[in-house]
Amino acid sequence: MIVVGLTGSIGMGKSTTAAMFEDAGVPVHDADETVHRLYSGRAVPLIEKAFPGTVVDGTVDRDRLSAAVLSDSDKLKQLEAIIHPLVRDEEAGFLSTNRDDGQPVVVLDIPLLFETGGAERVDRVVVVSADAAIQRQRVMQRPGMTEEKFAAILARQVPDSEKRKHADYVIDTGLGMESARHSVNRIVEELKKQAIAG
């Protein structure tokens, strides 16, 4: 089974591209979605203990948590130390199930793939990219986004140019949906052939 790491900086169209892999019949494990689930499940007591007041009605309030950790690198590391092992645990279950099912290719959608050393856990890396102007335009349209927030997020991410260098495949989402879908289908076909060839 070939394990693909799908990543890309904020606003590059990674979620849309992940959905295209699913449309092509490839199982996708979404790290963000897993975190979202954990924030109303297993992670709740751990986060409330570490960051009191960030849990509301039994669910982690992302805005409160963000306010508590975003500008403090030590607190951010503390949060990551809680969340990353839980996400890994869920990821291991996903891989095991799909291996048992005989899937030739699976995708791990990991926003901070390079930043968290995730590239070592995958066989191929797909980077979703776009022109910086397109990226900025997409990100600034998000609710509650500010220039400061955008700058803080970018500062924590490996630059797009670096990600491209370490990618096995780059999908440019700035060229439109059809172009991206075509790239995804081509990659899936290629990887399935490689998986069968062993």
Secondary structure, DSSP 4 states (H G I P E B T S, - for coil): -EEEEEE--TTS-HHHHHHHHHHTT--EEEHHHHHHHHTTTTTHHHHHHHSTT-EETTEE-HHHHHHHHTT-HHHHHHHHHHHHHHHHHHHHHHHHHHHHTT-SEEEEE-TTTTTTTGGGG-SEEEEEE--HHHHHHHHHTSTT--HHHHHHHHHHSPPHHHHHHT-SEEEEGGG-HHHHHHHHHHHHHHHHHHHHH-
